[in-house]
Amino acid sequence: MASIPNAAGAGKTQERNVEGIASKRSARGFEVAARLDAVATANNATVASAVAFRLHRCADERNIWTAEDLHREDGELYDGTGSLWACGSRLCPSCCAVKARESRRDARAAIDRLNVIFDKKKQFKAGLRWRSLVLTMPLMKGADVTDSIKRINDAFRRLTNRPFWKALVCGGIKSVEFTVRPDGFHVHIHLLVLSKFMPVNAERENQSRTQSGNLQAEMKHCLKAAGAFVNGLPVVAIYDVKRQGERHHNDQSISLEKALLETCKYLTKSESWDEIPDHQLIKVAEVKRWPRMFEILGRARCASDKEAKLEVEPEPREMESTSDERAKHTLVHTPPLSNGQGAKQSNVARGESWRVLLDCVPFDDWKQLMDGRITRAQKFRVEQLVEKFPVASFRTLDGNDFWTLSDVSEGFDPPLNAGISATKPAAALSLA
């Protein structure tokens, strides 16, 4: 059983409009599901129709919850929001927000790991500094978004294996962003790395007396090797990150926290899907395995046995710094409770994946099977939440409160074969 915090003595982070944020994500999910369903139906794309169905169920107001008086390990209280069941689609605003939160958590742990291995004295002595990098791939006409991402990931893999990179970079984090243009996809890599001085172009290389090679030339070579046509020099940028306590470095320097947020924020830009042509949207929905969009690099990924002894388990970011800074990260989707500390574990067999079932049964029967699975997952999730947060109060977006499973034991029975629309009909929102 989860420990009960001392509510009388516990502080609470600055209140956030969690209901407004949850409602916005739900409405946005309905819009994406409606568009995808219309496009999939017109093109007889069964897999895309199935993804639209799952998106719609994930955005359902009975599936999205908000809560008051959730607690952290130190007893601090906060308000939050999440989903009882997650579709896991890259098109889903709620699931993208969860992925981004988990990436920020992993990124902060990676930064802490490197800062333990290379403390301030070591960084200063070795000429190391945190740097924010942006690498842009040239536009590839006719290539879809997954092909473009795979191509730039291949180029970056080649870059990290070159002597230039290995000599300068200790480790860091990487994320991929794309924007849509009328003639194709514009893909960027955002990096936050701990490195020595890295010449961005030939001019800076000539100014350096210690470094040979520059990022622009190295990236051009790797893009060509990855099969991307490069006319001229690729666009790259490097920004220094200010060290703690350093008032001024240069006009383009930024703080470490801002650099981290800039690196990770692109993982939640679900609005990018709005600009994708219909035929590309179907391809995106049908992708079984996405190219890597977030990655931890080098020595930030893992430490040697000797270095591991120096590591300290990083505290959650919400428990550091000021309450105003903590409040930025209070909207959470709690992960599955699988810590072996008495938290409930599912005894329901997972069965075949939804994609496998889609090939085995008619689509209407498949939707009924999915509704049954979703209902069971929602009920189990309620059990997890009320056990982990015994003093919290939960409410789904359609207005139903729950503190124990019995409060909603009859409530999670979604209407089978309900139509998909951008605005949910009122009759389909009721738990009763």
N, C-alpha and C positions, 0 to 999 in steps of 0.2 A: 504494500500500500504506500502511495506517495505520502511524504511527510507534509503535515499541515503547517503553513507558515504562521508566525505570530502576527496576525492582522493588526492587533492593537499597536504594535511597535513598528510595523513595516511602513515605509514610505511608498508613495505611488508616483510613477513617472507622469510627466505632463500628459493630460488627456488628449487623445486624438479622435478625430471623427471617423472611427473605424466603420461605422454603419454606412457613411457616405462613400468611403473607399470600396467597401464590399459591394454596395449597390452599383457603383460605377463599373466594377469588374463584371458583375452579373449582367448588366445591360449590354456591355461591350461583348461579352461572350455570346449573348443571344444574337447580336448583329452578325458576328462572324459565322455562327452556325447557320443563320438564315441564308446568308449569301452563299456559303459553301453548299448547302442543301439544294438551292436553286440551280447552281452551276452543275452540281453532280447529277441532278435529275435530268437536266437538259442534255447532258452528255452520256447518260446511262452508265455513270461511274459508281459502281456499287461500293467499293472501298471508301471513296470520298463521302458517299451518303452515310456510311457507317460512322465515319469520323465526325460528320456533322451531327448525327444522333448523339454521340458521346459528348461532344462539345455542348450540346443543348442541355443534356442531363447535368453536366458539370456546372453550368451557369444557372441551373434551376434555383429559385429562391429557397426551396426547401433543403437544398444541398449546401448553401453558404451560411455559415454561422458567424456571429459576433459574440464576444464574451467580455464580461467585467470581472476584475479581480483575479486574473490569472497571476501566477507567482513564479518568480525565478528561484534559484537555489538559495539566494541570500534572504528570501522572504519578501523582496520588493514586488509590489503589485503593479499590474499594467493591464491595459485593454488590448484585445487582439481580434483577429478574424482568420478564418480558414475555410476549408471545404471538408465535408464528411466523406466524400468520394472524389478522387481526382482522375480526370481522363488522361492526363499526361501528354496532351498534344502541344506541339510548338505553336499552334494557332490559338491556344487558350490563354486569355489574359491572366486568369487566376493561377494556372499551372506555371506560366512563365514567371510570375512574381515569386512563386515558391522556389523555382530553379535559381533565380537571381539572388534570393536571400541566402540559399545554401552556398552559392558561389562566393558571395561576400564573406560568409563565415569561413569558408575554406581559404579564401584569399588572405584574410586577416591572420589566420593560423600560420599560413605560409610565410607571411611577412615577419611574424613573431619568431618563427623558426630560424629564419636567416639572420634576424637581429640578435638572436642568442648565439648562433655560430660565429657571426662577425659583429662583435660589440662595437661601440663607438670608437674605441682606441684602434681596434683592428681595421675598421673601415677607413679611418683617417690615415693610418700608416700605409695601407695598401692603395690609397687613392680611390676608394670605393664610394659610390653615392647612388641613392635611388634615383632612377630616371624613368620618365614616361615617354614611350615611343609610339608612333603611329606609322604603320606600313600600309600603303595603298596598292592594290593590284589594278593594272590597266583594264579597262572595260572590255569584256569578251562578248561580242555580238553573237546572239543565238544561243549562248550557254544559259542553262537554267541556274537557279540559285544554289542548289546542292553541288552541281559541277563546279561553279565558281568558287565555292567555299573549299571544296576538296583540292582545287588547283592551288589556291593560296596557302592552304595548310601544307601541301606538298613542298611548295617553295620555302615556307618557313622551316620545315623539317630539314631541308637541305642547308639552310642558313645556319641553323644551330649546330650542324655537324662540321662547319667550316672552321679552320684555325682562327680566323678573325673573331668569330663569336666566342669560341671556347677560351680564347686568351683574355677576353674582356668581361664576360658575363658570368656571375656566380649562380644566379637563379632569379625567379620572379613568377609573375602570373601573366596569362594571355587570354584575351577574349576576341571574338570575331563579330563584326558589325557589317550589315549590308544596307544599302539604299537602292531604291528602284528608279531607273531612268527609262525614258521611252524606248531606248535601244538596248537595254540590258541591265545587269546588276553591277553596282559599284561596291566592291568588298574591301573592307579595311581590317587590319589587325591592330588591336590596342594592347600595349605591353606596359607592365610596371616591373622593372628589373633593377637588381643591385649590380652595378658594373663600374669598371674603370672608365676613364674618358673615352668616348666613342665618337670619332669624326663622322659627321653626318654627310659630308660631301667631299669632293676633291679639294676644295678651297680650305676646309678645316683640316684635312689630312696634311696639306702642305704646311699649315701653321704648326702642326704637331711635330715635335722632334722625337717622339717615342713610339708613335703608332704608324703602322703601315696598313693601307686599305681604308675604305670608308663604307658606311652603311648603304649609301645609295648604289654604289657600284656592286657591292656584294649582293644586294637584293635583286638588282637587274640580272646578274648571272644566274641566281637561283630561280627567278621567274622564268627565264628562258629555258632552263633545264627542266622545269615543271610543265613546259608546253604552253606558256602564256606569251602572246606576242607583245613585245615591249618596243615601242617606237619612241626613242629618246630615253631619258632617265625616269625611273619611277619616283613617285612622290613619297618622301619620308620626312619625319619630323622627330626631334628629340627635345624634351623639356626636363630641366633639372628639378629635382625635388629638394626643398629646403630641409636641412637637418633640424632636429629638435633644438629649439633655443636660438636658431640662426635667424636674425631679423631680416637680413637682405642678402640674396645671392646674386640674382640678376633679374631683369625685367620679365623674363619668361618662366621663372621658377614658381612652383606651386607647392602646397603642403602635401604631406604623405597621405593624409585622409582624403583630400580632394582628388589626388591622383588615383587612389584606390576606387573611389566612387565613379570617377570618370572612366576607369577601365571596365568596371562591372555594370554600369548603368545601361549599356546598350543591349544587355541580355533581356531587358523587359520592353523593348520598343515594339510592342505588338502592332502599333499603328502602321509599321512598314508593310504588313500584309495587305493593307487597303489598296496599295498602288500596284499590286501584282496582277497581271492579266489573268482572266478566268482560267485559261488552259494551264497556266503555271500554278495557279492555286490548287488545282486538282493534283498536279504532280507533287506539290508540297505536302498535301494531305495524305498522299499514298506512300510517302517515304517510310520505309520500315526502320531504318537506322540512320540517324542524322550524323553528318560530319561533326567532329569535335568543335564545340563553340567556346569552351572554357577549358583552360589547362594550367596546371602548376608546373613550373619549369626548373630544371637543374637541381641544385642543392636545397631549394625550397620544398622539393617534392618529398625527399626523405633524407635523413641524417645518418652518418656512420654510427657504429655502436658507441664509440667514444664521445661523439657529439651528442648522441641521444641522451647520455647521462646528464648533460648540462641543460637539457630542455625542460621547461616548465609547462605544464598543461595550460594553454591560454584560456583566460576567462572569457565568457561571452562579452562581446563589445558593449552590450547594453549595461554592463556592470562597471564600466570604466568612465572616467572623465565626468563631465557635468550632466545634470538631469536633462538640460536642453539637448545635449548631444545624444544622450541615451534615447530620448523620445523619437529620434529619427528612425530607430530600428525596433519599434515596439509592435509593429504589425506583423504577426507571425502566423505560420501554418505549422503546428506542432508535428514533428516527425513520428513515424510509427514507434510505439513504446516497446522496445525490444532489448532493454538493458539487463534483463535477467534479474531484476530487483523486485519481482512480484507483479510487474505489470502484465496485463492480460495479453496473451498471444492467440492469434486466430487458429481455431481448430477446423476451419472450413477449407477443404481442398481447393486449390486454385483452379484445377481443371484445365481444359484447353484454352488457348488464347483466343481473344475475340476475332482475330484474323482467321485462325483455323476454323472456328465455328462458322464463320461467314461463308466458307466454302462447302459446308456440310449441310446447312439447313436453309430453307427459304428466308428471305429478308425479314418478313413479318414475324416469323418464328424466332429469328435471331434477336429481334428487338425485344420480344418477350423474355427470352433468356437473359439478355443484358439487363433488363429492368429488374429481374429477380436477383441477379448478382449485385447490382448497384444497391438494391434495398438491403440485402444482407450486409454489404460492406458499410453502409450508413449506420445500421444498428450497432454493428461491432465498433465502429468509430466512436459512437456516443458512449459506449461502455468505457473505451480507452480514455476519453476526455474527462468524464466525470470521476474516474478513478485517479487520474493524474492531477486534476485540479479540483479537489473536493470542496473548496470554499468559493469557487467561481460560479457565476450564473451565465448560462448560455441561451442564445436566442437565434433561431434561423431567420432569414430575411423576410419570410412571410409572416413573422410575428409570433411563432411558437416558442415558448420557453421550455428548457429542460435542465434538470439538475441530476436526474437519475434516468436510467433506461426506461423505467415504468412510466415516466412522464410522456414518452412518445412511442410506447411499445406498439400502438396501433396506428401510428402516424405516417410511417414511411412506405406508403403504397402508391407509387406514382401511376398515373393513368397510362395504360398500355397503348402503344401505337399513337401517342399524341402527336399532332402535327408540329412541325418546326417553324417558328416565326420569330421575327425580331422583337415582337412584343408578346409576352406570355399571356394567354387568356386567363382571366381571373379565376375561372373554375378549376384550372389546372394548377393553381398555386396553393390550394388549401390542403392542409394535412389531414383534415377530417374526412 
